[in-house]
Amino acid sequence: MGNPQSKRHKRKSNTAKNRGQSTKILGRSAWANLFASRALAGLLATFLTRPNETFYQRELASIINSARYTVQRELLRLEKAGLIVRVPRGNRVYYHADRRHPAFEDIKRVVLKTIGLGDALRDAIAPLGERVRLAFIYGSVAGGDETTGSDIDLLLVGDLTLRDVSAVLGPVGRELGKEFNPAVYPIEEFRAKIKERHHFITEVLKGEKIYLVGSENDLKGLVG
């Protein structure tokens, strides 16, 4: 017979490993610590990055890798806050984000920038280092008009290629269950397209953005 203490230690190690993998999408910043629990942060990230989808309790427990009773407690908290809606259907109860909440879009943008998407993408492109001068999400996700099947549109500027970006985005895309649509430009080409009022670049720059690397000031600096 094996050592019972060793077996218990192995089970704990496996659980910790699985939990670490599942919570990686929440990002490794301190933002998740601002919430009452890790489960609450996970639920917010799930509902606000997938606002057009409906979930049931067991499914949510699996997505955020948390115990059912913990999920039930935090769902009640979110329901009382008016951020989600509870919909009984037969023997099962479903939940979805409530876009009617007056602060819905504001909260969603904070979550997208941090625990819901931003931190995961920042971690993904971090290996590219200073080669990335500017990176942001644009399009329907940044503007709050996304649908269930919407891709995540990204624009990156720097000393890098589409192949470089695709290589680092592949793993996080599979983890998040999202498709990325990156547009990659060397700095001089980006500046040239701005000066010639290239239609695509002009439209992107007029729209909403969620910055991953750099800021509005850095964009102005690149434009010159």
Secondary structure, DSSP 8 states (H G I E B T S, - for coil): ---HHHHHHHHHHHHHHHHHHHHGGG-SSGGGGGSS-HHHHHHHHHHHHSTT--EEHHHHHHHHT--HHHHHHHHHHHHHTTSEEEEEETTEEEEEE-TTSTTHHHHHHHHHHTTTTHHHHHHHHGGGGGGEEEEEEETHHHHT---TT--EEEEEEES--HHHHHHHHHHHHHHHT--EEEEEE-HHHHHHHHHTT-HHHHHHHHS--EEEES-HHHHHHHH-
